[in-house]
Amino acid sequence: MDNCNLKVVACKIELKNFRCFKDTQFDIDAPLIIIEGGNGTGKTSLIEALYFASHVRSFKTAHVENIIMQNEQAFFLKLCFNENTFLYIGVEKKKKIIKINQKTVKSLTEINENINAISIVETDIQIIQGGPSDRRFFLDQTLVLLDDQLVSEFKKLKIVLKNRNDFLSQRIQNKTLYDILTEQLFACSLKIQLKRHELLECLAFQINKLISEFNLSIKTVSFAYNPKIDTTDKNNAFEKINNYKNNEYMQCRSLFGAHLDDFSILCGNFDTRKQCSRGQQKLLTILLKISAAKLYSRRNDNIIFLIDDFITDLDETNIRLVMNMLCSLKCQLIFTTPLALFLEKYIIKNFNVSIIRL
C-alpha cells in the first residue's frame, strides 16, 4: 500500500554515549520506520534521541545528565536532514552545545524550521487519566508548537506569578501592591486562557472530523474548559479573587490564574477520565496527538511522529484505523514495537516500511 502523505524529514542519526548507545548510527531515510526489538534493546532510547533533537529535552527525565551513558561525561547526537543540513547537539552535565551546519543555534525556532517531533509514549495517557497539570502541559506544549511567539507569554506568566507569590509570602497587607499584582496575573492569565479556548475548539473540530472521516466507533468529542475563576466577567472575577485574599496570604500563594486551570474531555455525555475504558482512553490520546499534528502541518510539514509501543495493545480493528489516520499526516512516522506482534505484521504486509532491528 502507498504510504499516502508520509515523507522523509531526517535521513540519519548518530549517537555517542546516549543512554545505551556508545557510538552508533542509524539510517532513517524512509517515510515509515519500525524499530523492532525486545526489552532493554534501546527502542525507547532511539525515540527519545529523535525527540531530544527537536525539543532539546527528554520526555522521560527532566535531568539531562541522566541521559549520559554511565561512566561518561557527555553525550552527542547528530541528526542529518540531507547531505547539506545537519543538527549537532552536545550535552555535558548541564551545558549544551547546539549547532546547525556549524552555526550556533540561539532558539528552538531555528531547530523547528527543520524538525518538529510529536511523540506518543505510555505516559501520554495521563492527558486523560492524570491531573490538571498533565492536561495543561499538553495544551500549552501544543500552543507553543503552533505559535512559538507564545513562549514569551508563558515566561511572563511565570515571572508575574513568582512576584505575586513572593509578595504574599511576606504577608504584608499592602492593598495597592496586592491590587497591582492581581491585575497583572489576571491580564496574563486571560491571554493564555483565550488561546487555550481557541485551541480546544480547533482540536474538537479536527478530532470529530477524523471520527467521521475514518468511521470510528466513538461519539462526538468536546472539551469543557474549567478555570479556577471565570475571567470573561472581569467584575465578577475580581469579586471572587477578593474573597480568596485571606487564604492567599495564609497559604502564601496565588489561588487563581491560568497555572491552576483544567479542562474536561467529553465523549458524548461521558467524562473520558472517569467513564471510558483504557482502550478508549488510548484511542482518544492518539486522536489528540494526530489532531495537533494536523493543525501544525498547516504551518509546516517537517513533523516526525514518534510512537513508542503505545498502540500495540489496541484491537486489530483499531490498529488498522489508527494506521490509516497516521498515514494521512504529512510527516515521517517512526514506531517502536516488540517482536512479532500484529501491529508489526500488519504494517509490513500493508505498507512500504523500513525496519531497524535492535
Long-range contacts (C-beta under 8 A, 24 or more apart in sequence): 1-350, 1-351, 1-352, 2-352, 3-31, 3-32, 3-327, 3-333, 3-351, 3-352, 4-327, 4-328, 5-327, 5-328, 5-329, 5-330, 5-331, 6-31, 6-32, 6-327, 6-329, 6-330, 6-331, 6-332, 6-333, 7-31, 7-301, 7-330, 7-331, 7-332, 8-332, 9-81, 9-114, 9-115, 9-302, 9-303, 9-304, 9-331, 9-332, 10-50, 10-53, 10-79, 10-80, 10-81, 10-115, 10-304, 10-332, 11-80, 11-81, 11-82, 12-79, 12-80, 13-46, 13-49, 13-50, 13-53, 13-77, 13-78, 13-79, 13-80, 14-76, 14-77, 14-78, 14-79, 14-80, 15-46, 15-49, 15-75, 15-76, 15-77, 16-75, 16-76, 16-77, 17-68, 17-69, 17-72, 17-74, 17-75, 17-76, 18-45, 18-49, 18-67, 18-68, 18-69, 18-75, 18-76, 18-77, 19-45, 19-48, 19-49, 19-67, 19-69, 20-45, 20-69, 21-45, 21-46, 21-49, 21-69, 22-69, 26-356, 28-332, 28-334, 28-354, 28-356, 29-354, 30-352, 30-353, 30-354, 31-332, 31-333, 31-352, 32-327, 32-332, 32-333, 32-334, 32-347, 32-351, 32-352, 32-353, 32-354, 33-332, 33-333, 33-334, 33-335, 33-353, 33-354, 33-355, 33-356, 34-335, 34-336, 34-337, 34-344, 34-347, 34-348, 34-353, 34-354, 34-355, 34-356, 35-334, 35-335, 35-336, 35-337, 35-356, 35-358, 36-336, 36-337, 36-338, 36-339, 36-344, 36-355, 36-356, 36-357, 36-358, 37-336, 37-338, 37-339, 37-357, 37-358, 38-338, 38-339, 39-338, 41-358, 42-358, 43-308, 43-309, 43-336, 43-337, 43-358, 44-121, 44-308, 44-309, 44-336, 46-336, 46-356, 46-358, 47-119, 47-121, 47-306, 47-308, 47-334, 47-336, 49-77, 50-79, 50-117, 50-304, 50-306, 50-334, 51-117, 51-119, 51-306, 52-77, 52-89, 53-77, 53-79, 53-87, 53-89, 53-111, 53-115, 53-117, 54-111, 54-112, 54-115, 54-116, 54-117, 54-304, 55-108, 55-117, 56-89, 56-96, 56-98, 56-108, 56-111, 59-119, 59-121, 59-123, 60-121, 64-91, 64-94, 64-96, 65-93, 65-94, 67-91, 79-115, 81-114, 81-115, 85-114, 87-111, 87-114, 87-115, 108-148, 109-148, 112-148, 112-300, 112-302, 113-300, 113-302, 114-302, 115-302, 115-304, 116-145, 116-296, 116-300, 116-302, 116-303, 116-304, 117-303, 117-304, 117-305, 117-306, 118-145, 118-289, 118-292, 118-293, 118-296, 118-303, 118-304, 118-305, 118-306, 118-331, 119-289, 119-305, 119-306, 119-307, 119-308, 120-285, 120-286, 120-289, 120-305, 120-306, 120-307, 120-308, 120-310, 120-311, 121-308, 121-310, 122-308, 122-309, 122-310, 124-285, 124-289, 124-310, 125-278, 125-281, 125-282, 125-285, 127-265, 127-285, 127-288, 128-265, 128-272, 128-273, 128-276, 128-281, 128-284, 128-285, 129-273, 129-281, 132-260, 132-261, 132-262, 135-262, 135-263, 136-259, 136-261, 136-262, 138-288, 139-196, 139-199, 139-200, 139-263, 140-192, 140-196, 142-199, 142-203, 142-292, 142-295, 143-195, 143-196, 143-199, 145-292, 145-296, 146-199, 146-295, 146-296, 146-299, 147-195, 150-192, 150-195, 153-188, 153-191, 153-192, 153-195, 154-192, 156-188, 157-185, 157-188, 157-189, 157-192, 157-257, 157-258, 157-259, 160-184, 160-185, 160-188, 161-185, 161-188, 161-254, 161-257, 161-259, 164-254, 165-252, 165-253, 165-254, 168-248, 168-249, 168-251, 168-252, 168-253, 168-254, 169-252, 169-253, 171-249, 171-252, 173-249, 178-245, 182-238, 182-241, 185-254, 185-256, 185-257, 186-231, 186-234, 186-237, 186-238, 186-241, 186-256, 186-257, 188-257, 188-258, 189-231, 189-256, 189-257, 189-258, 189-259, 190-231, 192-258, 193-225, 193-227, 193-231, 193-258, 193-261, 196-225, 196-258, 196-261, 196-263, 197-225, 200-225, 200-263, 202-295, 203-288, 203-291, 203-292, 203-295, 206-291, 206-294, 206-295, 207-287, 207-288, 207-291, 210-287, 210-290, 210-291, 210-294, 210-325, 211-287, 214-321, 214-324, 214-325, 215-321, 216-283, 216-321, 218-267, 218-280, 218-283, 218-284, 218-287, 219-267, 219-268, 219-270, 220-267, 220-268, 221-265, 221-266, 221-267, 221-284, 221-287, 222-266, 223-263, 223-264, 223-265, 223-266, 224-263, 224-264, 224-266, 225-261, 225-263, 226-261, 226-262, 226-263, 226-264, 227-258, 227-261, 228-255, 228-256, 228-257, 228-260, 228-261, 229-256, 279-313, 279-314, 279-315, 279-318, 282-310, 282-311, 282-313, 282-314, 283-314, 283-318, 283-322, 285-310, 286-310, 286-311, 286-322, 286-325, 287-325, 290-325, 290-326, 290-329, 293-329, 293-331, 294-329, 297-329, 297-330, 297-331, 301-330, 301-331, 303-329, 303-330, 303-331, 303-332, 304-331, 304-332, 304-334, 305-329, 305-331, 305-332, 305-333, 305-334, 306-334, 307-333, 307-334, 307-335, 307-336, 308-336, 309-336, 309-337, 309-338, 311-343, 312-337, 312-338, 312-341, 312-342, 312-343, 316-342, 316-346, 319-343, 319-346, 320-346, 323-347, 323-350, 323-351, 327-351
